[in-house]
Amino acid sequence: MFPSSDISPKREGVDALEASTYTVSMRKQGVKCWTVEEANRALPLVSRIVEDILELGRELKKIYESHESEDGEILHELSWQIEQLFDELRLIGCEYNSTGGDKGLVDFPSKIEERSVLLCWAFGEESIQWYHSPDEGFSSRRPIPTEFLSISGAITDGTGL
């Protein structure tokens, strides 16, 4: 029997209709170019998905290290569940950054001063406060300039990156 995990859009504190409507609207837009405000509004849902990814990742690591699964079936199932959660984030319009290991890093495509950037959030942070260029990572993240933290947020032109 596989460990149970809820990978449906309904998450604690998030209305299923709201989550599915949000996801459908994101898909229609293609690549999402986020403002800081939009990304912050998405954090409750994103945080719950990342929490599930981290929990399944810990479970996967524990089983792998203890050699509890001789045939690999449980490892395969857990890996599949994690991939489904990565897909949920992609449907929303953000990307799980697996190079961060167990930090729960998520990048939101955006623009600051007409430059393509990735708004960077780590699990446990209360809001989006950091960014980096698409060819850099977590170690290169910088504070978002104050003038881009307001409603006008990051500059978006609706065309994506």
N, C-alpha and C positions, 0 to 999 in steps of 0.2 A: 504494500500500500504506500502511496506517495504522500509526503507531508502536504497538508492542505495549505493553500495560499489563495487569497482573493485577488485575482488579477483583473477583475471587472472594473468598469468605470466607477461603480458605486464604492466610495470610500467613506470611512467615518467622517462625518461632518461635511461631506460634499454630496449634494443632491445629484442623483444619477442623471436626471434630465438635464440639469445645468452642465454637468461634465460632458455628456454626449453632444449637447448643442454647441458647447465651446469647441469640442474636437472637430465637429463637422464644419464649423465656420473657419477654423484654422486650415483645414484641408482645402477648402474652396479658394483660399487666398494664396496657395502655393507656399513659397518660402516666406516665412514671417520675419519682418524686420521690427523688432520690439522696441518700445520706449521703456524707460526704466519703470515708469508707473505701471504699464501693462505687465511687465515681468513680475513686479512685486504683487500685483493682483493675482497672478497665476501661481504664486508660491505655495498657497495652502494645498492645492492639488499636486503640484510638482513635488512638494515635500513628502506627501503621503506615498507617492510612487517611489521616490528615492528611498524612503524608509523601508519599503517592501524589498527593493533591490538589495539594500545592505543586509537585511535580515536573511534573505535567501542566499546571498553571497557567503554570509557567516556559516549558514547551515551547510552549504556546498563544501566549503573549506573544511569544516569539521568532519563531514563524512569522508571526504577525500583523504584527509590526513589520518583518519582512524581505520581506513580500509574496510569500512562497514559494508560497502557495496561491491561485491565480487564481480558481478556482471555489468556494472556500470549503468544499469537501468535507472536507478534513483538519481545518479549524477546527471544523466542525460535529461531527465524530467526537470530537475532543478535548473539546469542550464537553459532549457526551453522556456521555462517560466520567466527567467531573468530576461531573455531575449524579447518576450512578449511585453515586459515592462519597459524595455528600451524603446520598443515600437510605440508604446503609449506616449512616451515623451516626444518621439519624433512627430507623432500625429498632432500633438499640441503645438509643436514648432520649435522645440529646444532639443538639445543633445546631451546625453549622459557622457561625461568625459571619463572613460575607463582608465586613462593613464593616472588618474588620481587615486586608484586603488579603492580603499575603503573610506575615502573622504566624502564621497557622495557629491562629486562636482558636476554641475550642470552649466552649459553655455547657452546663451540666448543671442542669436544674431541681431546686430543693431548697427547704428551709425552714430558716430560722434564727430562733429565738425566735418561732415561729408566723408569721413573715413569709415570703412567697414571694420567693425570690432565685434568682440564677443563679450556680452555682459556675463560675468562669472559669479556663480553662487555655489557655496559649499553647504552641505547639509548641516543644519544647526544654526546657521546665520539667520538673523531675523529679517533681513531685507537685502536687496541687490545694492552693493556698495562698490563693486570692483569691476574692472574690465581688462581685457588684453587683446592684442591683435590676433587675427586668425592663425598666424604662423607662430605664435607664442603659446605658452601654457600658464598653469597656475603660479609657478614661481616668478613669472613676469607680470603678474597682474598689478594694476595701479588703481588708486581710488578714482571713482568717477568724479569729474569736475562738478562742483556744487551747482553750477547753472544748468546741468543736465539731469539733476535729481528731481526737478519740479515736474509739473504736469506736462509742460512742453517737452520734457525729457530728451531722449536721444532723437536726433533728426531722422525722420523716416519719410520716404517718398512713395511708399506703397509698392515699389518695384522689387523689393527684396535686396539682396546684397549685390 
